Amino acid sequence: MLRECLDALQCKKDGVYVDATFGGGGHSKAILNALGENGRLLAFDRDEDALANTINDSRFTLIRDNFSHMEQQLGQLGIHQVDGILADLGVSSHQFDVAQRGFSIRFEHDLDMRMDNRESLTALEILNNYSEKELVSIFSLYGEVRNSKSLAAAIVKKRAEHPLQGSTDLRNCIKHLMPAKDGNTWLAQIYQALRIEINNELDSLRALLDQSKKLLKRGGRIAIMSYHSLEDRMVKNLINTGNVDGEDHRDLYGNRVGLSFHSVSRKAIVPTTEEIDRNPRSRSAKLRVAEKI
């Protein structure tokens, strides 16, 4: 939804913008095309592979860091407020398509799933070391896997015989639990849960959303594209209540307090049928846009 994201930001020619999820650089290039010679774009990505896509433009700065550190990193550059923030959450096409990264169910791999290879925790380590209770929690909360208890029990039983070595071992020890219908979807939910845990994705999003209240100028816009119900709920809560937990704070007169944004679109923006046909990975995307008040 490149066009929808650009329309959401309403880029000013001399504005300062943040692309919180640089990836292949497609959104950043489009933002730069919308800016004038005095505009500026700061992009974040913790993935080393993304550095190869850096853009040779004096208006552009690529920062290799988690977007949860945005306020700190921008402050070091002397930037304390911006006109817009864009984040396209989830996994990039490159990460999905490179087998050794471990994000895709299509390949055999060693279950890495780290977005930042400077971190130590991998999916394989979680499967071999987390308690059964912790595995149940991850699979049910982050993956919404219905048979999370049976799944965790099977993994713990198998690793007691010998530690899991990679994706083939994982498939073999849980294949008896795979539903006859939509088995690949079930497996993708398991991978998603592991990925979210490893990369601390929800806490990172929480930090980004909290910092946006301070970083955005009045009238500035935030556009967040999410692919998971928990992420979308956090964004929706921030817009509607002023906090990611959705707590409804009111004064003595019953007026809602603490609001920082108003929603630009009444509902989340979703991809068109044509875009889903062109890019099936976009089918679960939800774009929410808000303006700082």
VOGU-3710 file (C-alpha; in Angstrom, 3 decimals, decimal comma):
1> mlrecldalq> 0,000/0,000/0,000  2,716/2,431/-1,030  0,333/5,067/-2,392  -1,903/4,873/0,675  1,121/5,357/2,962  2,312/8,395/1,028  -1,163/9,898/0,970  -1,372/9,338/4,721  1,811/11,257/5,472  0,910/14,285/3,321
11> ckkdgvyvda> 4,602/15,123/3,019  5,637/18,765/3,238  8,435/19,764/0,881  10,679/20,977/3,715  9,467/18,479/6,314  11,414/16,013/8,443  10,182/12,421/8,263  11,012/9,026/9,720  10,763/5,683/7,962  10,935/3,388/10,996
21> tfgggghska> 11,203/0,192/8,916  13,573/0,854/6,005  13,883/-2,697/4,632  14,303/-2,573/0,865  13,919/1,192/0,830  10,750/1,413/-1,252  8,858/3,672/1,149  11,929/5,825/1,746  12,480/6,414/-1,961  8,861/7,459/-2,386
31> ilnalgengr> 9,075/9,865/0,568  12,287/11,414/-0,798  10,578/11,937/-4,162  7,857/13,878/-2,348  10,318/16,099/-0,451  12,027/19,266/-1,655  15,722/20,045/-1,420  15,356/21,171/2,207  13,411/18,121/3,336  14,980/15,361/5,383
41> llafdrdeda> 14,354/11,659/5,905  15,712/9,508/8,732  15,314/5,747/8,334  15,742/2,942/10,863  16,455/-0,746/10,433  18,202/-3,199/12,752  18,869/-5,707/9,977  22,420/-5,622/8,628  21,168/-6,699/5,195  19,145/-3,487/4,915
51> lantindsrf> 22,357/-1,429/4,863  22,987/-2,653/1,307  19,888/-0,728/0,211  21,015/2,665/1,523  20,102/5,625/-0,668  22,737/8,029/-1,952  20,963/11,285/-1,139  22,192/14,110/1,084  18,687/14,405/2,564  18,751/10,788/3,727
61> tlirdnfshm> 20,223/9,159/6,836  20,018/5,417/7,576  20,410/4,391/11,223  21,060/0,761/12,075  19,043/0,425/15,252  15,720/-0,750/16,593  13,049/1,927/16,087  12,348/1,669/19,811  15,447/3,879/20,248  14,144/6,528/17,855
71> eqqlgqlgih> 13,954/9,417/20,301  17,503/8,822/21,519  18,988/8,415/18,047  17,226/11,485/16,639  18,249/13,525/19,674  21,903/12,714/18,998  21,405/14,219/15,539  19,828/17,343/17,007  16,333/16,411/15,870  13,660/16,654/18,541
81> qvdgiladlg> 10,478/16,851/16,471  9,409/15,505/13,088  6,530/15,991/10,661  5,700/12,359/10,088  6,481/8,777/11,085  5,852/5,710/8,929  6,240/2,096/10,055  5,524/-1,044/8,029  5,699/-3,750/10,688  6,425/-7,441/10,290
91> vsshqfdvaq> 8,981/-9,157/8,082  10,406/-7,792/4,847  10,211/-9,727/1,599  13,986/-10,134/1,658  13,895/-11,692/5,119  11,185/-14,111/4,029  12,959/-15,088/0,831  16,451/-15,788/2,200  16,331/-19,351/3,526  19,043/-19,048/6,169
101> rgfsirfehd> 17,257/-16,198/7,933  14,733/-18,765/9,163  11,548/-16,712/8,778  9,792/-18,770/6,118  8,107/-22,155/6,405  9,103/-22,851/2,784  12,711/-23,719/3,553  14,788/-26,006/5,714  16,970/-23,970/8,076  18,346/-23,764/11,597
111> ldmrmdnres> 15,484/-21,622/12,972  17,375/-18,376/13,451  14,672/-15,670/12,976  16,762/-12,802/14,349  16,121/-9,443/12,707  19,393/-8,196/14,221  22,264/-10,655/14,067  23,987/-8,807/16,912  21,421/-10,340/19,254  22,037/-13,827/20,630
121> ltaleilnny> 18,591/-15,390/21,118  17,308/-17,561/18,251  14,114/-19,527/17,681  16,036/-22,769/18,105  17,222/-21,694/21,564  13,659/-20,828/22,581  12,383/-24,231/21,486  15,154/-26,055/23,336  15,279/-23,963/26,508  11,966/-22,280/27,308
131> sekelvsifs> 9,723/-24,039/29,807  6,586/-25,772/28,597  4,482/-23,058/30,243  6,450/-20,317/28,478  6,043/-22,044/25,115  2,286/-22,341/25,629  2,105/-18,625/26,407  4,094/-17,642/23,315  2,160/-19,854/20,908  -1,260/-18,881/22,237
141> lygevrnsks> -0,654/-15,145/22,649  1,593/-14,310/19,705  0,510/-16,993/17,266  -3,081/-17,583/18,358  -2,401/-21,311/17,937  -5,443/-23,250/19,183  -3,638/-26,395/20,313  -0,790/-24,546/22,030  -0,685/-26,891/25,025  -0,345/-30,025/22,920
151> laaaivkkra> 2,184/-28,270/20,711  4,400/-27,219/23,625  4,141/-30,661/25,214  5,274/-32,364/21,995  8,287/-30,070/21,697  9,327/-30,599/25,324  8,954/-34,371/24,973  11,058/-34,487/21,799  13,842/-32,262/23,107  14,139/-34,502/26,200
161> ehplqgstdl> 15,318/-37,236/23,821  17,713/-34,908/21,980  17,784/-31,142/21,336  16,028/-29,921/18,207  18,508/-29,139/15,439  16,418/-27,100/13,024  13,191/-26,718/11,089  13,072/-30,356/9,982  13,244/-31,574/13,579  10,485/-29,155/14,570
171> rncikhlmpa> 8,192/-30,305/11,753  8,798/-33,962/12,525  7,983/-33,643/16,209  4,742/-31,717/15,686  3,449/-33,134/12,389  0,932/-35,355/14,195  -0,716/-32,177/15,540  -0,916/-30,364/12,208  -4,536/-29,853/11,097  -5,503/-31,576/7,877
181> kdgntwlaqi> -6,868/-28,295/6,592  -4,731/-25,121/6,540  -1,661/-26,891/7,879  0,674/-24,283/6,391  -1,297/-21,506/8,084  -0,938/-23,319/11,414  2,805/-23,687/10,910  3,097/-20,027/9,905  1,358/-19,060/13,162  4,002/-21,002/15,099
191> yqalrieinn> 6,797/-19,255/13,217  5,135/-15,891/13,785  4,926/-16,484/17,524  8,603/-17,409/17,740  9,625/-14,412/15,640  7,670/-11,939/17,763  9,225/-13,317/20,951  12,794/-13,366/19,645  12,709/-9,840/18,279  10,704/-8,325/21,139
201> eldslralld> 8,386/-6,860/18,546  5,474/-5,800/20,747  7,650/-3,996/23,297  9,464/-2,260/20,442  6,143/-1,117/18,973  5,014/0,108/22,382  8,168/2,228/22,656  7,702/3,639/19,144  4,088/4,602/19,803  4,868/6,188/23,167
211> qskkllkrgg> 7,746/8,195/21,699  5,654/9,369/18,763  3,499/11,441/21,120  6,526/13,563/21,913  8,387/13,439/18,602  5,581/14,479/16,276  4,892/18,163/15,735  1,352/19,409/16,107  -0,363/18,462/12,864  2,257/15,790/12,185
221> riaimsyhsl> 1,089/12,367/11,108  1,825/8,795/12,094  1,041/5,926/9,739  1,438/2,361/11,008  0,851/-0,707/8,861  0,455/-3,870/10,945  -0,172/-7,532/10,197  -1,091/-8,954/13,593  -4,161/-8,308/15,727  -2,100/-7,442/18,829
231> edrmvknlin> -0,100/-4,825/16,920  -3,199/-3,325/15,347  -4,927/-3,155/18,737  -2,005/-1,230/20,226  -2,082/1,318/17,407  -5,865/1,651/17,608  -5,676/2,112/21,388  -3,087/4,873/21,086  -5,258/6,777/18,645  -8,514/6,321/20,541
241> tgnvdgedhr> -7,373/6,651/24,162  -3,890/8,192/24,091  -2,173/5,045/25,383  -1,355/1,641/23,923  -3,170/-0,242/26,690  -6,514/1,334/25,801  -7,105/2,716/29,309  -9,898/5,270/29,271  -8,734/8,193/31,412  -11,321/10,886/32,156
251> dlygnrvgls> -11,480/14,012/34,296  -14,039/14,801/36,987  -16,494/15,940/34,346  -16,235/12,755/32,297  -14,108/14,277/29,537  -11,470/11,987/28,085  -7,935/13,194/28,893  -4,486/12,281/27,608  -5,427/12,202/23,937  -2,570/12,985/21,557
261> fhsvsrkaiv> -4,057/12,050/18,172  -7,203/12,026/16,160  -7,830/9,357/13,571  -7,597/10,444/9,950  -9,665/7,510/8,696  -12,624/6,092/10,616  -11,504/2,520/10,011  -8,211/0,860/9,207  -7,210/1,102/5,542  -6,849/-2,337/3,935
271> ptteeidrnp> -5,342/-3,380/0,600  -7,484/-3,525/-2,506  -8,368/-6,814/-4,155  -6,004/-5,921/-6,979  -3,101/-5,423/-4,573  -3,775/-8,710/-2,783  -3,783/-10,486/-6,155  -0,480/-8,788/-6,976  1,040/-9,300/-3,519  -0,666/-12,026/-1,445
281> rsrsaklrva> 1,475/-11,126/1,584  -0,457/-7,867/1,896  -3,795/-9,589/2,606  -3,582/-9,163/6,400  -2,245/-5,589/6,329  -4,058/-2,829/8,205  -2,972/0,777/7,893  -3,993/3,228/10,608  -3,287/6,930/10,257  -3,525/9,628/12,907
291> eki> -2,678/13,303/13,268  -1,082/14,926/16,317  -3,431/17,326/18,094
//
